[in-house]
Amino acid sequence: MKPTAALLATAVASLLTFGPALASESDGVACPNGTDASVSDGVLRCSITLEFMRMSMCPRLDFPNYTQIELRGVDQCKPQVVPLHGRASVDSAMTPMTTEPRLVPSNRPISDVKVLATTGLVLPIPPADSAYQRRTDQISQDRFVAQQTMHFWPIGMPLSATVGHDPRNGVTCPTGFATELLDNRRRLRCMNADVRKAGCDAVNPLNPLSPWAVERRSGRDLCVSKDITGNRVVGQYTIPTGVGYVGALGNPASHGWTLDTDRSGHGNVDYWVNKVAVLKYPVAR
């Protein structure tokens, strides 16, 4: 058997979600469960992948009397009587009509109630004939398969904000607003807050030869150093980096900062967040 990977085509989709919209700016926007969510450089994109299938068939239009199909490797069409142009057989064609598209990887048809409950009504754009690639089958008819990625706006995105924009470009937070990724990086929220990675002072005054170093861990990150005798020293708190804050000012929590331990979407890295003043919807790109 010689399987051939299906061609991946990209198309803009019409997708009418039936699920409840998120309530306000404080909820942000999210890709529905069961769909693909990707985040790159602060841009959230929602998509699904559909698979279209057409079967192998004989005869081909250019060999109309080659009506006998042989299922061996690449399906072959053979003539019932006299061959044309000395050709004993030719590769099979594909049926002109496709079966109902199915969602990848669940393999459920788009009319399935579970698909409708997740994504709403999907209105795919049929792929061009050139998008289909043959998948050989040793015991049955070959199949011709094409995949199509359909992008759509996340739930909670105001309709007015999407006019004139392409969902393939995704959504992002406005300039000046920090990006918060929630729900396993499927939901994006924008806040007018100062978000800084937790770090440490460069110099340990008790032992200048052993500067403070941040120790990332599950739970609260630590600032660690060594005293003059070589023993491990653990600081009382980390500090927000990049804003001129130094440990001598005291615990940042006493100066309007909130520690976000193992910040969502950032692994085991802690962040310090200044008080949130405003929440806002993301913008379409």
C-alpha positions in Angstrom: 0.0 0.0 0.0 1.3 3.4 -0.9 -0.6 6.0 1.2 -0.5 9.6 0.0 -0.9 12.5 2.4 -4.0 14.6 1.8 -3.5 18.1 0.5 -4.2 20.8 3.0 -6.2 23.7 1.6 -7.1 26.9 3.6 -10.4 28.6 3.2 -12.4 31.3 4.9 -15.5 29.8 6.4 -19.0 30.8 7.3 -19.7 29.4 10.7 -22.8 30.2 12.7 -22.2 29.3 16.3 -25.1 28.1 18.4 -23.3 28.2 21.7 -23.8 31.1 24.2 -21.6 34.2 23.7 -19.3 35.3 26.4 -20.9 38.0 28.5 -18.5 41.0 28.5 -15.0 42.3 28.2 -14.2 40.6 31.5 -14.8 37.2 29.9 -12.8 37.9 26.8 -13.2 35.8 23.6 -12.7 32.0 23.2 -12.5 29.2 20.6 -15.3 26.7 21.3 -14.4 23.3 22.7 -13.9 20.8 20.0 -12.3 23.3 17.6 -8.6 24.1 17.1 -7.2 27.1 18.9 -3.7 28.5 18.1 -1.9 31.4 19.7 1.2 33.1 18.1 2.6 36.5 19.1 -0.5 37.3 21.1 -2.9 36.5 18.2 -5.7 34.0 18.8 -7.0 32.0 15.8 -9.9 29.6 15.8 -10.4 26.9 13.1 -11.6 23.5 12.3 -10.3 21.0 9.7 -12.7 19.3 7.4 -12.0 16.2 5.2 -13.7 15.7 1.9 -13.7 12.3 0.2 -14.4 11.1 -3.3 -14.2 7.5 -4.5 -12.3 5.9 -7.3 -14.3 5.1 -10.4 -14.3 3.8 -14.0 -14.5 4.7 -16.7 -12.6 7.9 -17.2 -14.0 10.5 -19.6 -11.0 10.1 -22.0 -11.3 6.3 -22.0 -15.1 5.7 -22.0 -14.9 2.0 -22.8 -12.5 1.2 -19.9 -15.3 0.2 -17.6 -13.7 -2.7 -15.7 -11.9 -1.6 -12.4 -9.0 -3.6 -11.0 -8.2 -3.0 -7.3 -4.5 -3.4 -7.1 -2.2 -0.6 -5.8 -3.4 2.4 -7.8 -6.9 1.3 -9.1 -6.8 0.6 -12.8 -9.5 0.9 -15.5 -9.5 -1.8 -18.2 -11.4 -2.2 -21.4 -14.1 -4.8 -21.8 -13.0 -5.4 -25.4 -10.4 -3.6 -27.6 -8.0 -1.2 -25.9 -7.6 2.4 -27.0 -4.2 3.7 -28.2 -2.6 0.4 -27.2 -3.2 1.1 -23.5 -4.0 -2.1 -21.5 -5.1 0.0 -18.5 -5.2 3.5 -17.2 -5.4 4.9 -13.7 -8.9 5.3 -12.4 -10.7 8.6 -12.0 -12.6 10.0 -9.0 -16.3 10.4 -8.6 -17.7 13.8 -9.4 -19.6 14.1 -6.1 -18.1 14.2 -2.7 -19.4 12.5 0.4 -20.5 14.8 3.3 -17.4 16.5 4.8 -16.2 15.2 8.2 -14.5 16.9 11.1 -10.9 16.0 11.7 -9.9 14.2 13.9 -13.3 13.0 15.2 -14.4 11.8 11.8 -17.9 13.0 12.5 -20.0 14.4 9.6 -20.7 18.1 9.8 -24.4 17.3 10.2 -23.8 15.2 13.3 -25.6 16.7 16.3 -22.4 16.7 18.4 -20.6 18.7 15.7 -23.5 21.2 15.4 -23.6 21.6 19.2 -19.9 22.4 19.2 -19.4 24.5 16.1 -22.8 25.4 14.9 -23.8 25.3 11.2 -20.7 24.9 9.0 -21.0 26.2 5.4 -17.8 24.8 3.7 -16.5 26.0 0.4 -15.9 22.8 -1.7 -12.3 22.3 -2.6 -11.1 22.4 -6.2 -10.6 19.1 -8.0 -6.8 19.7 -7.9 -6.9 19.7 -4.1 -7.7 15.9 -3.9 -5.0 13.4 -3.5 -5.3 9.6 -4.0 -5.1 7.2 -1.1 -4.5 3.7 -2.4 -6.3 0.7 -0.9 -5.2 -2.9 -1.6 -8.6 -4.5 -0.9 -11.1 -1.8 -1.7 -11.5 1.2 -4.0 -9.0 4.0 -3.7 -10.2 7.2 -2.2 -9.4 10.8 -3.1 -9.1 13.1 -0.1 -8.8 16.8 0.4 -8.6 18.7 3.7 -9.8 22.2 4.2 -9.1 24.5 7.2 -11.9 26.8 8.0 -11.3 29.9 10.2 -13.9 31.7 12.2 -14.3 34.3 14.8 -14.1 33.3 18.5 -17.2 33.3 20.7 -17.7 36.7 22.4 -16.2 38.7 19.6 -18.6 41.6 18.8 -19.9 41.3 15.3 -19.3 45.0 14.5 -15.6 44.5 15.3 -15.2 41.9 12.6 -16.7 43.8 9.6 -14.1 44.2 6.9 -11.6 41.8 8.5 -10.6 38.2 7.8 -10.9 35.5 10.5 -7.8 33.9 9.2 -5.8 36.8 10.7 -7.2 36.2 14.2 -7.8 38.6 17.0 -5.4 40.4 19.4 -5.4 42.9 22.2 -5.4 46.6 21.4 -2.2 48.6 21.7 -1.5 49.3 25.4 -3.5 46.3 26.7 -1.9 43.2 28.1 -2.8 39.8 26.8 -4.1 37.2 29.2 -4.5 33.6 28.0 -6.9 31.4 29.9 -8.5 28.0 29.6 -5.4 26.2 28.2 -4.7 29.0 25.8 -8.2 28.9 24.2 -9.5 32.1 25.7 -8.0 35.6 25.3 -8.7 38.5 27.6 -7.3 42.1 27.3 -6.6 44.2 30.3 -5.1 47.6 30.9 -2.5 46.3 33.4 1.2 46.2 33.7 2.2 42.5 33.5 5.9 41.8 34.3 7.8 38.5 34.6 8.9 37.7 38.1 12.7 38.1 38.6 15.3 38.9 41.1 17.8 41.7 41.9 21.1 41.4 40.1 23.2 41.9 43.2 23.1 40.2 46.6 24.5 42.8 49.0 25.3 40.1 51.6 27.5 38.4 49.0 28.3 40.4 45.9 30.1 37.4 44.4 26.9 35.4 44.3 24.2 37.4 42.5 20.5 36.5 43.0 19.1 34.0 40.4 15.5 33.1 39.8 14.5 29.5 40.3 11.5 28.6 38.2 9.3 25.9 39.8 5.7 24.7 40.1 4.2 27.1 42.6 5.9 30.3 43.7 9.2 31.0 42.0 12.2 31.8 44.2 15.2 34.1 44.3 18.2 32.1 45.4 21.9 32.9 46.2 24.7 31.8 48.5 26.1 33.4 51.6 29.8 34.0 52.1 30.2 30.5 53.5 28.6 28.9 50.4 25.2 28.0 52.0 22.1 28.3 49.9 20.0 31.5 50.6 16.4 31.9 49.6 15.0 35.4 49.2 11.6 36.4 50.6 10.0 37.4 47.3 10.6 37.9 43.6 10.2 41.3 42.0 8.6 42.6 38.7 11.3 43.0 36.1 11.8 45.8 33.6 10.2 48.6 35.6 13.1 49.6 37.8 11.8 47.8 40.9 14.4 46.7 43.4 14.0 44.3 46.3 15.0 47.0 48.8 11.6 48.6 48.2 9.9 45.6 49.9 7.5 43.0 48.8 5.8 44.1 45.5 2.5 42.9 47.0 2.6 45.9 49.3 2.9 48.3 46.4 -0.1 47.5 44.2 1.3 44.3 42.5 -0.3 40.9 42.6 1.7 37.7 42.1 0.3 35.5 39.3 1.8 32.1 40.2 2.5 29.8 37.2 0.7 32.3 34.9 -1.7 30.6 32.5 -0.1 29.9 29.1 3.4 30.5 30.5 4.3 27.2 32.1 5.9 27.5 35.5 6.8 31.1 35.1 5.4 33.6 37.7 4.3 37.1 36.7 3.6 40.2 38.7 0.5 42.1 37.6 -0.3 45.7 38.6 -3.9 46.5 39.4 -6.3 46.0 36.5 -7.9 49.3 35.5 -9.8 48.5 32.3 -10.8 45.3 30.5 -11.5 45.6 26.7 -12.5 43.4 23.8 -9.7 42.3 21.5 -9.5 43.7 17.9 -9.7 41.9 14.6 -6.5 42.0 12.6 
